Amino acid sequence: MASIHNRKLIAALAKELKAKDPEIEELKDAYLYSIVSLQV
């Protein structure tokens, strides 16, 4: 019973992460850009 619940939980979390992925990529790009800017 617990394994079924865990699978559903993991699926829900994976879906949520996938939805946030573009936002995370955008933040990473902004962070890398700011580091490069500071080095110049």
PDB file as gemmi writes it, atoms N, CA and C in Angstrom:
CRYST1    1.000    1.000    1.000  90.00  90.00  90.00 P 1                      
ATOM      1  N   MET A   1       0.825  -1.211   0.000  1.00  0.00           N  
ATOM      2  CA  MET A   1       0.000   0.000   0.000  1.00  0.00           C  
ATOM      3  C   MET A   1       0.861   1.264   0.000  1.00  0.00           C  
ATOM      4  N   ALA A   2       1.894   1.256   0.816  1.00  0.00           N  
ATOM      5  CA  ALA A   2       2.750   2.442   0.910  1.00  0.00           C  
ATOM      6  C   ALA A   2       3.461   2.730  -0.410  1.00  0.00           C  
ATOM      7  N   SER A   3       3.857   1.659  -1.119  1.00  0.00           N  
ATOM      8  CA  SER A   3       4.586   1.870  -2.372  1.00  0.00           C  
ATOM      9  C   SER A   3       3.706   2.554  -3.425  1.00  0.00           C  
ATOM     10  N   ILE A   4       2.424   2.254  -3.433  1.00  0.00           N  
ATOM     11  CA  ILE A   4       1.501   2.907  -4.369  1.00  0.00           C  
ATOM     12  C   ILE A   4       1.407   4.393  -4.025  1.00  0.00           C  
ATOM     13  N   HIS A   5       1.293   4.666  -2.745  1.00  0.00           N  
ATOM     14  CA  HIS A   5       1.226   6.054  -2.298  1.00  0.00           C  
ATOM     15  C   HIS A   5       2.516   6.787  -2.664  1.00  0.00           C  
ATOM     16  N   ASN A   6       3.659   6.135  -2.436  1.00  0.00           N  
ATOM     17  CA  ASN A   6       4.947   6.748  -2.751  1.00  0.00           C  
ATOM     18  C   ASN A   6       5.073   7.046  -4.238  1.00  0.00           C  
ATOM     19  N   ARG A   7       4.611   6.117  -5.075  1.00  0.00           N  
ATOM     20  CA  ARG A   7       4.677   6.345  -6.521  1.00  0.00           C  
ATOM     21  C   ARG A   7       3.849   7.546  -6.929  1.00  0.00           C  
ATOM     22  N   LYS A   8       2.667   7.669  -6.331  1.00  0.00           N  
ATOM     23  CA  LYS A   8       1.807   8.813  -6.646  1.00  0.00           C  
ATOM     24  C   LYS A   8       2.471  10.105  -6.185  1.00  0.00           C  
ATOM     25  N   LEU A   9       3.078  10.069  -5.012  1.00  0.00           N  
ATOM     26  CA  LEU A   9       3.756  11.245  -4.469  1.00  0.00           C  
ATOM     27  C   LEU A   9       4.925  11.645  -5.358  1.00  0.00           C  
ATOM     28  N   ILE A  10       5.729  10.674  -5.760  1.00  0.00           N  
ATOM     29  CA  ILE A  10       6.877  10.938  -6.633  1.00  0.00           C  
ATOM     30  C   ILE A  10       6.407  11.492  -7.974  1.00  0.00           C  
ATOM     31  N   ALA A  11       5.335  10.927  -8.518  1.00  0.00           N  
ATOM     32  CA  ALA A  11       4.798  11.413  -9.794  1.00  0.00           C  
ATOM     33  C   ALA A  11       4.336  12.860  -9.669  1.00  0.00           C  
ATOM     34  N   ALA A  12       3.677  13.180  -8.565  1.00  0.00           N  
ATOM     35  CA  ALA A  12       3.201  14.548  -8.351  1.00  0.00           C  
ATOM     36  C   ALA A  12       4.374  15.512  -8.204  1.00  0.00           C  
ATOM     37  N   LEU A  13       5.401  15.103  -7.456  1.00  0.00           N  
ATOM     38  CA  LEU A  13       6.577  15.954  -7.279  1.00  0.00           C  
ATOM     39  C   LEU A  13       7.321  16.150  -8.601  1.00  0.00           C  
ATOM     40  N   ALA A  14       7.439  15.090  -9.379  1.00  0.00           N  
ATOM     41  CA  ALA A  14       8.119  15.175 -10.667  1.00  0.00           C  
ATOM     42  C   ALA A  14       7.380  16.147 -11.595  1.00  0.00           C  
ATOM     43  N   LYS A  15       6.060  16.074 -11.571  1.00  0.00           N  
ATOM     44  CA  LYS A  15       5.250  16.965 -12.403  1.00  0.00           C  
ATOM     45  C   LYS A  15       5.453  18.413 -11.978  1.00  0.00           C  
ATOM     46  N   GLU A  16       5.488  18.642 -10.680  1.00  0.00           N  
ATOM     47  CA  GLU A  16       5.692  19.983 -10.145  1.00  0.00           C  
ATOM     48  C   GLU A  16       7.073  20.518 -10.523  1.00  0.00           C  
ATOM     49  N   LEU A  17       8.086  19.674 -10.401  1.00  0.00           N  
ATOM     50  CA  LEU A  17       9.448  20.091 -10.771  1.00  0.00           C  
ATOM     51  C   LEU A  17       9.538  20.432 -12.246  1.00  0.00           C  
ATOM     52  N   LYS A  18       8.900  19.615 -13.075  1.00  0.00           N  
ATOM     53  CA  LYS A  18       8.933  19.856 -14.517  1.00  0.00           C  
ATOM     54  C   LYS A  18       8.286  21.203 -14.843  1.00  0.00           C  
ATOM     55  N   ALA A  19       7.243  21.542 -14.123  1.00  0.00           N  
ATOM     56  CA  ALA A  19       6.570  22.819 -14.342  1.00  0.00           C  
ATOM     57  C   ALA A  19       7.471  23.992 -13.957  1.00  0.00           C  
ATOM     58  N   LYS A  20       8.326  23.784 -12.949  1.00  0.00           N  
ATOM     59  CA  LYS A  20       9.208  24.850 -12.493  1.00  0.00           C  
ATOM     60  C   LYS A  20      10.523  24.905 -13.275  1.00  0.00           C  
ATOM     61  N   ASP A  21      10.783  23.898 -14.091  1.00  0.00           N  
ATOM     62  CA  ASP A  21      12.063  23.804 -14.787  1.00  0.00           C  
ATOM     63  C   ASP A  21      12.438  25.058 -15.583  1.00  0.00           C  
ATOM     64  N   PRO A  22      11.536  25.627 -16.401  1.00  0.00           N  
ATOM     65  CA  PRO A  22      11.907  26.834 -17.156  1.00  0.00           C  
ATOM     66  C   PRO A  22      12.309  27.981 -16.223  1.00  0.00           C  
ATOM     67  N   GLU A  23      11.625  28.093 -15.100  1.00  0.00           N  
ATOM     68  CA  GLU A  23      11.928  29.140 -14.132  1.00  0.00           C  
ATOM     69  C   GLU A  23      13.333  28.924 -13.547  1.00  0.00           C  
ATOM     70  N   ILE A  24      13.664  27.676 -13.245  1.00  0.00           N  
ATOM     71  CA  ILE A  24      14.984  27.345 -12.711  1.00  0.00           C  
ATOM     72  C   ILE A  24      16.061  27.659 -13.747  1.00  0.00           C  
ATOM     73  N   GLU A  25      15.818  27.289 -14.998  1.00  0.00           N  
ATOM     74  CA  GLU A  25      16.789  27.568 -16.066  1.00  0.00           C  
ATOM     75  C   GLU A  25      17.014  29.075 -16.213  1.00  0.00           C  
ATOM     76  N   GLU A  26      15.954  29.838 -16.121  1.00  0.00           N  
ATOM     77  CA  GLU A  26      16.038  31.288 -16.236  1.00  0.00           C  
ATOM     78  C   GLU A  26      16.896  31.869 -15.101  1.00  0.00           C  
ATOM     79  N   LEU A  27      16.680  31.360 -13.886  1.00  0.00           N  
ATOM     80  CA  LEU A  27      17.468  31.822 -12.745  1.00  0.00           C  
ATOM     81  C   LEU A  27      18.940  31.457 -12.897  1.00  0.00           C  
ATOM     82  N   LYS A  28      19.208  30.250 -13.388  1.00  0.00           N  
ATOM     83  CA  LYS A  28      20.600  29.824 -13.606  1.00  0.00           C  
ATOM     84  C   LYS A  28      21.274  30.736 -14.622  1.00  0.00           C  
ATOM     85  N   ASP A  29      20.574  31.034 -15.717  1.00  0.00           N  
ATOM     86  CA  ASP A  29      21.141  31.908 -16.745  1.00  0.00           C  
ATOM     87  C   ASP A  29      21.446  33.290 -16.176  1.00  0.00           C  
ATOM     88  N   ALA A  30      20.525  33.830 -15.391  1.00  0.00           N  
ATOM     89  CA  ALA A  30      20.730  35.144 -14.792  1.00  0.00           C  
ATOM     90  C   ALA A  30      21.907  35.121 -13.827  1.00  0.00           C  
ATOM     91  N   TYR A  31      22.029  34.047 -13.062  1.00  0.00           N  
ATOM     92  CA  TYR A  31      23.122  33.896 -12.103  1.00  0.00           C  
ATOM     93  C   TYR A  31      24.466  33.817 -12.827  1.00  0.00           C  
ATOM     94  N   LEU A  32      24.531  32.991 -13.873  1.00  0.00           N  
ATOM     95  CA  LEU A  32      25.775  32.862 -14.631  1.00  0.00           C  
ATOM     96  C   LEU A  32      26.141  34.189 -15.283  1.00  0.00           C  
ATOM     97  N   TYR A  33      25.167  34.902 -15.798  1.00  0.00           N  
ATOM     98  CA  TYR A  33      25.409  36.190 -16.432  1.00  0.00           C  
ATOM     99  C   TYR A  33      25.981  37.184 -15.425  1.00  0.00           C  
ATOM    100  N   SER A  34      25.426  37.182 -14.210  1.00  0.00           N  
ATOM    101  CA  SER A  34      25.915  38.120 -13.199  1.00  0.00           C  
ATOM    102  C   SER A  34      27.339  37.786 -12.779  1.00  0.00           C  
ATOM    103  N   ILE A  35      27.676  36.502 -12.722  1.00  0.00           N  
ATOM    104  CA  ILE A  35      29.058  36.103 -12.372  1.00  0.00           C  
ATOM    105  C   ILE A  35      30.028  36.562 -13.464  1.00  0.00           C  
ATOM    106  N   VAL A  36      29.650  36.343 -14.724  1.00  0.00           N  
ATOM    107  CA  VAL A  36      30.509  36.760 -15.834  1.00  0.00           C  
ATOM    108  C   VAL A  36      30.664  38.279 -15.834  1.00  0.00           C  
ATOM    109  N   SER A  37      29.587  38.985 -15.543  1.00  0.00           N  
ATOM    110  CA  SER A  37      29.643  40.443 -15.491  1.00  0.00           C  
ATOM    111  C   SER A  37      30.593  40.937 -14.420  1.00  0.00           C  
ATOM    112  N   LEU A  38      30.588  40.256 -13.270  1.00  0.00           N  
ATOM    113  CA  LEU A  38      31.468  40.662 -12.173  1.00  0.00           C  
ATOM    114  C   LEU A  38      32.932  40.411 -12.505  1.00  0.00           C  
ATOM    115  N   GLN A  39      33.206  39.388 -13.288  1.00  0.00           N  
ATOM    116  CA  GLN A  39      34.592  39.044 -13.615  1.00  0.00           C  
ATOM    117  C   GLN A  39      35.206  40.015 -14.622  1.00  0.00           C  
ATOM    118  N   VAL A  40      34.404  40.675 -15.403  1.00  0.00           N  
ATOM    119  CA  VAL A  40      34.913  41.591 -16.446  1.00  0.00           C  
ATOM    120  C   VAL A  40      35.440  42.856 -15.846  1.00  0.00           C  
TER     121      VAL A  40                                                      
END                                                                             
